[in-house]
């Protein structure tokens, strides 16, 4: 077992990213080979990262030498049979081109200096940068500011929370709790995420259903977990009529994988707009839905009521919760929905970037809050409205107002990033 928080490499392999990125890359390559996009980094934390720009640029430049090996391609083919053989061949020749596709600068647009990362190019050629860039930024920041945290602090925090989880499950008699590790994007470091997954697979193998990180799933023979993210729905705001975008995205996703990745993401426009489009046919076709913003209890109640209104047994469907969870919140959700629906959880930062109450002269350690989101598709704006105003994103208020009008939502918008 290691006793260090960092190793020499930040990105471990071309598979050191989230499963859903490969899935969406496949669909973008299949249906939209000439579509162009632009992604932008949004730093939500009140922390100046502009000093990291040269290091971030250097690490992203290294991706030019990162590619899928034959062993990794064989692994993908065996673990994800829904990926077509032609796409696996495409990955064989795939190369990152960061010099042409990624811009790392600093900005004072908000009145304060901040790191700015923009990614532009063909959708299927640039889609993988999101999780890779976030992993790089998070680790560089922690190497710079928090490298003095002792390994024992991390390990003890992890061991204590797992021990407490076992006690709580026993005391509360909870038998409907399973989770997957989803910490890649905001991990403390590659080494920490590796050690978290290693510890969990040894100490709670019956509770952990897998990991969203392909590299770690391969290394530890775990199930790779992941389906789709907001960008698939956001892009369709410009690839279809805006008011039909959600329906087109849902149907094309089913078609792309013949139903194999049937978990629908509900909050790109908001749960109420989603339910209008989640008809009987689609609700039957999809195995379940994923929650990523808003009150999880209200959301689950709405989903269960919707299934019941369609004469579908909610217990035949899966509700997956992934919004900033810790074990305590997940157990509360377990108890609330016990016997009403099948549920599962994706837990990220709480596992892969938690140093407990570590505090020193620099202050108390906190993980970075940041996202990399699609800003444009084919040169036109896209939006994520969300079920939480603070999570909403759109660069163009006019487009945002039109999109909300298309879905019968209020025309005012409290906060856009």
NUBA-730294 format. One line per field, with one value per residue (C-alpha): x, z, y; chain. Coordinates in nm, 3 decimals. Example, Ala and Ser with C-alpha at 12.3 -4.5 7.8 and 13.67 -1.06 7.14 Angstrom:
# NUBA-730294
xx: (1.230, 1.367);
zz: (0.780, 0.714);
yy: (-0.450, -0.106);
mol: (A, A);
This chain:
# NUBA-730294
xx: (0.000, 0.124, 0.177, 0.173, -0.104, 0.055, 0.246, 0.443, 0.154, -0.179, -0.349, -0.278, -0.393, -0.638, -0.895, -0.844, -1.181, -1.551, -1.739, -2.013, -1.759, -1.676, -2.047, -2.129, -1.819, -1.955, -2.295, -2.147, -1.917, -2.204, -2.468, -2.288, -1.939, -1.915, -2.071, -1.845, -1.864, -1.704, -1.659, -1.571, -1.433, -1.647, -1.481, -1.752, -1.515, -1.406, -1.043, -0.799, -0.651, -0.494, -0.143, -0.196, -0.235, 0.121, 0.109, -0.240, -0.132, 0.176, -0.019, -0.292, -0.020, 0.102, -0.228, -0.088, 0.115, -0.178, -0.364, -0.561, -0.339, -0.440, -0.494, -0.723, -0.918, -0.966, -1.085, -1.341, -1.468, -1.517, -1.672, -1.888, -2.028, -2.269, -1.970, -1.963, -1.651, -1.613, -1.594, -1.329, -1.127, -1.177, -1.034, -0.729, -0.627, -0.765, -0.520, -0.565, -0.462, -0.442, -0.233, -0.522, -0.818, -0.745, -0.676, -0.546, -0.536, -0.643, -0.942, -1.067, -1.421, -1.572, -1.355, -1.109, -0.829, -0.925, -0.806, -0.977, -0.983, -1.168, -1.198, -1.312, -1.335, -1.529, -1.755, -1.629, -1.266, -1.294, -1.549, -1.293, -1.117, -1.379, -1.294, -0.925, -0.894, -1.080, -0.865, -0.554, -0.671, -0.780, -0.456, -0.230, -0.409, -0.371, -0.006, 0.054, -0.141, -0.204, 0.085, 0.177, -0.142, -0.022, -0.139, -0.269, -0.523, -0.679, -0.663, -0.810, -1.099, -1.182, -1.155, -1.371, -1.649, -1.659, -1.670, -1.949, -2.138, -2.137, -2.265, -2.542, -2.658, -2.683, -2.851, -3.103, -3.156, -3.105, -3.075, -3.129, -2.796, -2.549, -2.322, -2.063, -1.749, -1.765, -1.482, -1.266, -1.352, -1.290, -1.052, -0.779, -0.528, -0.498, -0.328, -0.603, -0.878, -0.682, -0.646, -1.011, -1.133, -0.884, -0.998, -1.369, -1.340, -1.169, -1.388, -1.737, -1.738, -2.103, -2.202, -1.988, -2.138, -1.838, -1.655, -1.713, -1.338, -1.252, -0.884, -0.959, -1.237, -0.987, -0.713, -0.930, -1.168, -1.470, -1.782, -1.743, -2.048, -2.192, -2.447, -2.502, -2.443, -2.606, -2.407, -2.595, -2.921, -2.766, -2.619, -2.959, -3.089, -2.901, -2.922, -3.304, -3.581, -3.525, -3.871, -3.817, -3.454, -3.515, -3.738, -3.493, -3.201, -3.386, -3.493, -3.159, -2.976, -3.195, -3.132, -2.755, -2.716, -3.028, -3.148, -2.832, -2.763, -3.117, -3.077, -3.226, -3.088, -3.381, -3.262, -3.112, -3.428, -3.578, -3.781, -4.120, -4.015, -3.858, -4.176, -4.371, -4.140, -4.106, -4.406, -4.529, -4.320, -4.002, -4.067, -4.106, -3.798, -3.567, -3.461, -3.455, -3.363, -3.083, -3.110, -2.839, -2.989, -3.272, -3.432, -3.382, -3.690, -3.922, -3.765, -3.814, -4.174, -4.239, -4.077, -4.271, -4.598, -4.518, -4.453, -4.775, -4.971, -4.847, -4.947, -4.580, -4.470, -4.199, -4.033, -3.959, -3.747, -3.421, -3.375, -3.008, -2.896, -2.567, -2.592, -2.313, -2.388, -2.225, -2.312, -2.550, -2.757, -2.766, -2.892, -3.168, -3.273, -3.262, -3.497, -3.735, -3.776, -3.752, -4.005, -4.116, -3.854, -3.514, -3.245, -2.870, -2.611, -2.311, -2.076, -1.778, -1.610, -1.708, -1.496, -1.218, -1.154, -1.225, -0.957, -1.199, -1.149, -0.786, -0.693, -0.364, -0.228, -0.361, -0.714, -0.941, -0.910, -1.204, -1.234, -1.263, -1.611, -1.585, -1.740, -1.653, -1.969, -2.064, -2.124, -2.187, -2.286, -2.226, -2.143, -2.476, -2.550, -2.678, -2.807, -2.845, -3.132, -3.119, -3.340, -3.117, -3.070, -2.708, -2.624, -2.774, -2.548, -2.592, -2.385, -2.672, -2.972, -3.178, -3.139, -3.208, -3.535, -3.641, -3.554, -3.754, -4.046, -4.030, -4.072, -4.336, -4.105, -4.087, -3.899, -3.698, -3.370, -3.217, -2.859, -2.671, -2.303);
zz: (0.000, -0.086, 0.175, -0.055, -0.192, -0.533, -0.791, -1.093, -1.341, -1.323, -1.618, -1.592, -1.937, -2.214, -2.009, -1.702, -1.755, -1.698, -1.880, -2.007, -2.208, -2.424, -2.463, -2.583, -2.804, -2.977, -3.033, -3.153, -3.395, -3.524, -3.577, -3.583, -3.730, -3.855, -3.555, -3.382, -3.017, -2.760, -2.392, -2.111, -1.761, -1.490, -1.147, -0.884, -0.586, -0.473, -0.536, -0.785, -0.999, -1.258, -1.129, -1.246, -1.613, -1.726, -1.542, -1.671, -2.026, -1.987, -1.851, -2.115, -2.382, -2.262, -2.381, -2.735, -2.641, -2.476, -2.687, -2.656, -2.649, -2.805, -2.457, -2.366, -2.690, -2.628, -2.278, -2.409, -2.666, -2.396, -2.130, -2.358, -2.636, -2.726, -2.870, -3.239, -3.386, -3.624, -3.328, -3.158, -3.480, -3.475, -3.122, -3.242, -3.452, -3.223, -3.105, -2.884, -3.050, -2.755, -2.941, -3.185, -2.959, -2.612, -2.504, -2.150, -2.047, -1.762, -1.750, -1.542, -1.684, -1.337, -1.199, -1.048, -1.214, -1.293, -1.490, -1.828, -2.026, -2.358, -2.578, -2.941, -3.237, -3.374, -3.104, -3.119, -3.121, -2.820, -2.598, -2.378, -2.254, -1.987, -1.720, -1.808, -1.772, -1.441, -1.301, -1.404, -1.255, -0.925, -0.877, -0.976, -0.729, -0.452, -0.532, -0.513, -0.199, -0.004, -0.065, 0.306, 0.415, 0.562, 0.393, 0.728, 0.731, 0.406, 0.500, 0.847, 0.712, 0.456, 0.706, 0.962, 0.716, 0.590, 0.946, 1.031, 0.717, 0.825, 1.171, 1.031, 0.784, 1.065, 1.315, 1.067, 0.908, 0.560, 0.288, -0.027, -0.041, -0.327, -0.483, -0.753, -0.714, -0.940, -0.829, -1.141, -1.228, -0.886, -0.725, -0.489, -0.703, -0.923, -0.638, -0.391, -0.625, -0.689, -0.316, -0.246, -0.502, -0.376, -0.017, -0.102, -0.312, -0.021, 0.265, 0.115, -0.203, -0.152, -0.149, -0.430, -0.769, -0.961, -1.063, -1.336, -1.413, -1.694, -1.600, -1.239, -1.344, -1.567, -1.304, -1.029, -1.241, -1.137, -1.334, -1.531, -1.456, -1.663, -1.928, -2.048, -1.936, -1.989, -2.301, -2.509, -2.437, -2.458, -2.804, -2.936, -2.864, -3.185, -3.358, -3.349, -3.294, -2.935, -2.816, -2.954, -2.844, -2.535, -2.717, -3.005, -2.764, -2.565, -2.873, -3.052, -2.739, -2.726, -3.094, -3.061, -2.805, -2.870, -2.516, -2.342, -2.166, -2.059, -1.778, -1.862, -1.717, -1.609, -1.527, -1.839, -1.877, -1.540, -1.405, -1.504, -1.866, -1.867, -1.749, -2.034, -2.278, -2.082, -2.239, -2.179, -2.467, -2.340, -1.977, -2.075, -2.298, -2.034, -1.737, -1.508, -1.449, -1.284, -1.038, -1.052, -0.908, -0.687, -0.386, -0.424, -0.219, -0.420, -0.742, -0.645, -0.546, -0.884, -1.073, -0.879, -0.931, -1.302, -1.340, -1.154, -1.377, -1.673, -1.501, -1.466, -1.141, -0.995, -0.841, -1.194, -1.255, -1.115, -0.956, -0.946, -0.728, -0.807, -0.676, -0.428, -0.203, 0.114, 0.290, 0.540, 0.269, 0.069, 0.368, 0.428, 0.065, 0.112, 0.406, 0.235, -0.080, 0.078, -0.086, -0.336, -0.612, -0.684, -0.603, -0.637, -0.592, -0.763, -0.507, -0.613, -0.425, -0.081, -0.154, -0.387, -0.239, 0.133, 0.384, 0.672, 0.897, 0.796, 0.874, 0.899, 0.856, 0.499, 0.621, 0.605, 0.309, 0.068, -0.271, -0.575, -0.710, -1.090, -1.407, -1.775, -1.979, -2.343, -2.431, -2.805, -3.063, -3.429, -3.330, -3.153, -2.777, -2.564, -2.206, -1.897, -1.686, -1.407, -1.102, -0.902, -1.020, -0.904, -1.132, -1.444, -1.732, -2.055, -2.221, -2.420, -2.223, -2.541, -2.635, -2.276, -2.271, -2.601, -2.477, -2.159, -2.363, -2.579, -2.269, -2.105, -1.830, -1.681, -1.900, -1.615, -1.519, -1.179, -1.253, -1.568, -1.592);
yy: (0.000, 0.349, 0.617, 0.919, 1.138, 1.195, 0.994, 1.111, 1.106, 1.288, 1.116, 0.745, 0.635, 0.721, 0.527, 0.750, 0.919, 0.867, 0.593, 0.824, 1.026, 0.722, 0.645, 0.996, 1.001, 0.690, 0.850, 1.181, 0.999, 0.786, 1.054, 1.390, 1.343, 1.703, 1.880, 2.133, 2.239, 2.466, 2.381, 2.622, 2.576, 2.736, 2.773, 2.802, 2.818, 3.163, 3.075, 3.227, 2.950, 3.180, 3.099, 2.741, 2.834, 2.741, 2.408, 2.327, 2.405, 2.186, 1.888, 1.914, 1.930, 1.589, 1.441, 1.459, 1.151, 0.970, 0.715, 0.390, 0.083, -0.248, -0.391, -0.102, -0.135, -0.507, -0.426, -0.175, -0.424, -0.688, -0.462, -0.247, -0.469, -0.189, 0.004, -0.081, -0.239, 0.053, 0.290, 0.073, 0.102, 0.477, 0.486, 0.292, 0.592, 0.860, 1.125, 1.427, 1.753, 1.993, 2.253, 2.301, 2.220, 2.363, 2.720, 2.782, 3.148, 3.375, 3.608, 3.900, 3.893, 3.863, 4.139, 3.895, 3.698, 3.340, 3.040, 3.007, 2.682, 2.660, 2.352, 2.379, 2.144, 1.849, 1.710, 1.352, 1.470, 1.704, 1.531, 1.351, 1.665, 1.746, 1.492, 1.492, 1.869, 1.872, 1.591, 1.786, 2.116, 1.963, 1.772, 2.064, 2.286, 2.029, 1.965, 2.338, 2.424, 2.104, 1.865, 1.882, 1.699, 1.368, 1.049, 0.926, 1.209, 1.090, 0.723, 0.772, 0.982, 0.711, 0.425, 0.605, 0.687, 0.325, 0.193, 0.438, 0.334, -0.030, 0.063, 0.285, 0.022, -0.230, -0.001, 0.136, -0.206, -0.061, -0.324, -0.116, 0.071, 0.027, 0.285, 0.338, 0.548, 0.855, 1.081, 1.123, 1.481, 1.635, 1.387, 1.503, 1.319, 1.013, 0.829, 0.914, 0.795, 0.475, 0.410, 0.493, 0.239, -0.017, 0.029, 0.017, -0.298, -0.471, -0.345, -0.303, -0.516, -0.603, -0.236, -0.092, -0.175, -0.038, 0.280, 0.535, 0.545, 0.304, 0.281, 0.184, -0.053, -0.231, -0.232, -0.376, -0.589, -0.381, -0.296, 0.029, 0.246, 0.531, 0.625, 0.982, 1.344, 1.682, 1.770, 1.510, 1.691, 2.039, 1.977, 1.875, 2.224, 2.314, 1.975, 1.969, 2.220, 2.347, 2.244, 1.892, 1.861, 1.651, 1.404, 1.368, 1.321, 1.053, 0.859, 0.878, 0.760, 0.451, 0.392, 0.437, 0.160, -0.049, 0.026, -0.097, 0.236, 0.310, 0.561, 0.902, 1.225, 1.441, 1.793, 1.952, 2.160, 2.068, 1.778, 1.919, 1.972, 1.626, 1.456, 1.618, 1.440, 1.114, 0.946, 0.594, 0.463, 0.630, 0.543, 0.178, 0.187, 0.334, 0.121, 0.421, 0.784, 0.983, 1.272, 1.541, 1.859, 1.981, 1.817, 1.438, 1.349, 1.575, 1.447, 1.083, 1.146, 1.307, 1.021, 0.757, 0.947, 0.979, 0.606, 0.530, 0.771, 0.566, 0.238, 0.141, -0.021, 0.211, -0.094, -0.214, 0.098, 0.233, 0.575, 0.679, 0.970, 1.149, 1.506, 1.587, 1.292, 1.168, 0.844, 1.007, 1.175, 0.852, 0.655, 0.910, 0.862, 0.484, 0.499, 0.740, 0.529, 0.182, -0.049, 0.218, 0.192, 0.044, 0.297, 0.334, 0.607, 0.760, 0.917, 1.125, 1.408, 1.274, 0.967, 1.084, 1.429, 1.439, 1.534, 1.562, 1.863, 1.923, 2.280, 2.469, 2.821, 2.824, 2.757, 2.454, 2.221, 2.227, 2.054, 2.277, 2.336, 2.354, 2.222, 2.203, 2.249, 2.279, 2.646, 2.620, 2.361, 2.438, 2.796, 2.858, 2.873, 2.588, 2.589, 2.377, 2.506, 2.246, 2.200, 2.437, 2.798, 2.807, 2.513, 2.672, 2.772, 2.968, 3.240, 3.390, 3.528, 3.570, 3.203, 3.104, 3.299, 3.141, 2.793, 2.839, 2.967, 2.654, 2.439, 2.657, 2.779, 3.126, 3.372, 3.520, 3.359, 3.414, 3.318, 3.230, 3.153);
mol: (A, A, A, A, A, A, A, A, A, A, A, A, A, A, A, A, A, A, A, A, A, A, A, A, A, A, A, A, A, A, A, A, A, A, A, A, A, A, A, A, A, A, A, A, A, A, A, A, A, A, A, A, A, A, A, A, A, A, A, A, A, A, A, A, A, A, A, A, A, A, A, A, A, A, A, A, A, A, A, A, A, A, A, A, A, A, A, A, A, A, A, A, A, A, A, A, A, A, A, A, A, A, A, A, A, A, A, A, A, A, A, A, A, A, A, A, A, A, A, A, A, A, A, A, A, A, A, A, A, A, A, A, A, A, A, A, A, A, A, A, A, A, A, A, A, A, A, A, A, A, A, A, A, A, A, A, A, A, A, A, A, A, A, A, A, A, A, A, A, A, A, A, A, A, A, A, A, A, A, A, A, A, A, A, A, A, A, A, A, A, A, A, A, A, A, A, A, A, A, A, A, A, A, A, A, A, A, A, A, A, A, A, A, A, A, A, A, A, A, A, A, A, A, A, A, A, A, A, A, A, A, A, A, A, A, A, A, A, A, A, A, A, A, A, A, A, A, A, A, A, A, A, A, A, A, A, A, A, A, A, A, A, A, A, A, A, A, A, A, A, A, A, A, A, A, A, A, A, A, A, A, A, A, A, A, A, A, A, A, A, A, A, A, A, A, A, A, A, A, A, A, A, A, A, A, A, A, A, A, A, A, A, A, A, A, A, A, A, A, A, A, A, A, A, A, A, A, A, A, A, A, A, A, A, A, A, A, A, A, A, A, A, A, A, A, A, A, A, A, A, A, A, A, A, A, A, A, A, A, A, A, A, A, A, A, A, A, A, A, A, A, A, A, A, A, A, A, A, A, A, A, A, A, A, A, A, A, A, A, A, A, A, A, A, A, A, A, A, A, A, A, A, A, A, A, A, A, A, A, A, A, A, A, A, A, A, A);
